[in-house]
Amino acid sequence: MSAARRSYDVHGVGVTVVTADPAVADAMDLRLRAFPPAHDPDDTISLEFRPPNGGPSSPDTAGRPVYETPFGDLRYDPGSDTIHGELDGVRLTCSAGAGSAVLSCDAFAGRRLYLATHPLATISLMEILERRGLHALHAGCVATDAGLGILLAGPSGAGKSTLTFALAQTGMRFLSDDTVFLRHEPAGQVRVLGFSDAIGVTEQTAERFSELRPLLAHAAADGFPKRLRRIEDVFAAPPLATCSPQALVFPEIVRDEPSSVTPLDAGEALLRLVPDALLTEPASTQRHLGAFAALLEQVRCYRVASGPDLQATAARVRALV
């Protein structure tokens, strides 16, 4: 079966997905379908999913670890300027400077389909787009109709997605619940560029929102940790492409105290953001950290204790803009 190509215009960069596997094509389209088709863009990058070439090979241990998981790790090799490694049988070679990533596996199914089309594809996009001036931030984002944005940053499990959904439920426009890109404009301002991925919904989150509760009737796909759904299918409003960030909040789930919003020092905020930048090619990593610093000069930072009353938390956060 010959490989098929689908191209998406991701904020001016053509992202081409190359695969002969319908399951991979559908999984990537679910993630990228908010972006329009790319027609002969000036800059094109590629993510190719294919069977391995030849038989089993020994792990490549060149370079230093940059991403470690229970399923394996990824390393950065400065000599070849590549990120490479293997997660549970899915191999990745990402040549960021060349704008290409190759993901190979005996069969893209179950957990391997998830690892290939989610964490490994995401890391590839983050690293390749960084070389093109789009710097990834692990954050949800919503904005007012006037384009004034609130970023919700922090590690997995901090409550970013749940609070993002609660803010979208109040009528704020959705840009992402997990990852955005920052573009450092020539005039010095930072713009947030949305990455309206399919949202991942846990059972606990679905139980808190009437719009998400119907998902409980369906199990997550085999190998996928969460149920996936397009945000526009949930809240009947198209995602917003970009916004001007005004506030950066770090939610933290609290069980036995009321919700609260307290100012956070910009230096403390920077320390929390730094792990989002993969320490790979020095010049691009420095530009990534520079975008974080410019962002913190532009926004107000807060710690948000998200208590049992989610609606009260959302009201306090929305009031920041």
N, C-alpha and C positions, 0 to 999 in steps of 0.2 A: 504494500500500500504506500503510495507516494505521500509525502508530507504536504499538509495544507498550511496556508499562511493567513493570519488575521492581524491587521494593523490598527492601532489606536493612537490618536493624537493626545498624548499626555502632556498638557501644558507646553505645546510647541515641539515636543520631542516625539517622533514616531516610534512606537513600541510594537515590534512585530513578534508574534507568537508563532513558532514553527513546530508543528507536530502532526503525526499521522494517527494519533490516538484520540478518538472522539471524547473520551472521558477527560483528558487533559484540556482539549479545546473548550469543552463546556465549562470546566472548573475555572479556567482563566477568563473566559468571557463573562462568567458571573461576577468576577472581581473587577473587570475593566469596562464593562458595557456602558458605564456612565460617560465614558470618553468617546468623542466622535471618531468615525473612521479616519485614518490618516491617508491622505492622498499626496504622494510625492513630497514628503516633508524634506526640508533641508538637512535635518539630522535624524538618522534612523538607528535604533539599537535593536538587538534581537535576543530573544529567549528561545532556545531550541531544546525540545524534549525528544529524546531518541533512545533506542536500545543501545546497550554498551557495545563498543567495538572490541571484538575478540573475547578471550576468556577472562577469568578472574585475575586481578592484579593486586600486588601488595600495596598497602596504604602509602601515600606520599606524605612524608613527614617534614618536608621542607617548609621553612618559615615559622611564624609564631602563631599560637592560637588567638583567634579573634571572636569565636562564637562556640560555646561549649554547651552540649545538651546530653541527656541520658542516652540518646540514640547515636552519638558521635560528635565530632567537632569539625570546625572549619579553620583553616590556617591562611595567613597572608604571607606570600613569598615576594619580598621586594625585588629579588633578582628578575623574576618574570612578570612582576606586577599583576599577580593573580590571587584570587581567593579560591581555595580548593579544599575538598574534603568529601566526607561521606556521612550521611545520616541514614541508618537502618537500610543500607543497600542502595540509596539514591546518591549518586555521585554528582558533584558540582565542580565545574571549572569556569570561573567568572573572570574575564579579561576586561576590567572596567575601562581602561584607557581605549581599548579597541571597540568598546560598546557592545560586547557580546557575552552571553552565558550559555553554557551547554549543560543540561541536566540529563543524566542517563540512568536507566533502571531496567531490570529484566521485565518487569510488568508494573505499570502505574495503576495500582489498585489499593484500596484500603488505606492503611496508614501511610504507605509510600506515595500514594496519590496526594494525600494531604501534605506530607513533608515537601514534595516537589513543587506543588502549586501554591503553597502558602509560605512557610518560613524560608525555604530556599529561593523561591521566586522573589519574595519580598527583599531579602538581603541582596540579591542580584540587582533588582531595580534601584534600591537605595544606593548601592555603591556606584553603579553606572551613572545614575542621574546626578550624583554628587559631582562627578567630573564635568557635568554640564550646568553647574550652578544651582541645582535644586537640592537642598539639604534636608534630609529626613529628620523629623521629630516624632518621637513616640508619644502621640497625644491625640485626643479627640478634639473636635472644634465645632462650635456653632456660632452663628452671627445674627445680628438684627437684620431687618429688611434693608437698612441703610448700609450694611456691610461692615458693621463694627463687631469684631470677633472676640470670643472667649476661647482660649486654649485650655484643655484639661490634660495635664501631663502626669506622668508617674509610671511606676512599674505595673506589670500585670497583677490583677487582683486588688488594685487600689480603689476601684469603683469608677474608673473613667467612663466606660461604656454605659453603665447604668445611669450615671448623672447626665451624660450626653443625651441619652434617650429621654430622660425627664425634661431636659431643657428643650428638646425638639417637640415634646408633647405640649409645651407652653406656647408654641408657635415660632420659636427661633429656627433659623435655617440651618440645615445640617451640612457639614463639610466632610466630617470623618468621625469615627468613634475610636480610632486606634493610631493612625499614621497620617501626618500631613507633611508637606514640603515647604521649606522657607526659601524665598528668593530675595537676596540682598540687592536692592535696587541701586543704580549708580548714584542716586541722590542721597543714599544712606538709609532710607526706610526699608523695612522688611515687610514683604507681603506673604501671607499664608496662602498656599495653593492646596486645595482640597484633594484628598484621595478617597473618593467615595466608594470604598470597597464594599463587598457584601458584608453585612453585619453578622457577627457571631453571637448567638443567643444561648445562654445557659438556661436550665430549668428554673433556677432561682430568679433570673432576670425576667423570664417570660411570665412568671407568676405575678410580677409586680406591675405589669402593663397590660391593659385590656387588648391593645392592638397586637401584642405579641403572644397572648395566651393561646390562640389557635395553633401555634407552632407545637404546643405540647402534645398534640394528637399525632405528631410525626417524630420518629426517632431521628437523631443525627445520622448522616450518611456513614457507612462503614469506614472506620479509621479516622473520622473527623470528630474532634472533641466538642464541637458546638453545632447547633442548627444554623444554617446560613439563609439569609433573606436580604433582598434589596431594600434599602431604606425607603425608596419611593413607593414600594408596594405596601409599606407599613403605614406611613404617615401621609401618603397621597400628595407629596410635594417633591419636586425635583431637587436634588442636592445643589448647593451653591458651589461655584468653581473657585472663588477667591474672596478674601476679606482682608481688612486692615486690623491687625491684632491690637486689642486695647487692654486685655487682662490675661494673666497666666495664673491658673489655679492648680494646686496640687491636692486632689481629694484624698482623704483617708477615711476609711470606714470605721465608725465608732458604734458600739453596741448599746452602751448604757449612759449616754449623755446626749443632750440636745445638739442640733446642728449649730455650727458657728463658722464665721469667716474672719480670719485674722491676717494682718499684713505679714509678708515674708520678705526678708532681706534679699536683695538681688544677688549677693554673693552666695547665699545659701541656695537660691534657685539655680545658679550656674552649676554648683556642685551636683545638684540633682539631675541636670540636663546632660552633663558631660558623658555619662555612660551610653547615651544614644549615638554618639559618634564612634564608628568603628575606627580603630587606630591602624590605618593602612597607609596609603601613599601620603607622605608628610605634607605636601603643599595642599592637597585637597582636604586633608584632615584639618589643617590650620584654617582654611576658608570656612569649613563647617563650624568650627569653634568660634570663628569670627562672626558668623551669622547668629549664633546663640548670643554672643555678647551684644550685638546690635539689637537683637530682639529685646533683651533685658533693659536696654536704654529707652525702649519705646513703650513698654507695657508696665502696668502695676502688677505686683506679684502677691499671691495670697495662699495661705493654707486653709483648706476647707475640711472641717470635720463633718462628715456626712452621717447624720444620725438616723434613727428609725423613720422619721418623717421625711421621706424623700422629696415630697412636694415643697416643704418648707426650705429644704436645702436648695432646690432649684430656684425658688423665688429669691433667696439671698444672693445666689450667684448671678442670676439674671440682672439684678439691680446694680451689678458692678459696671454695666455699660448703659 
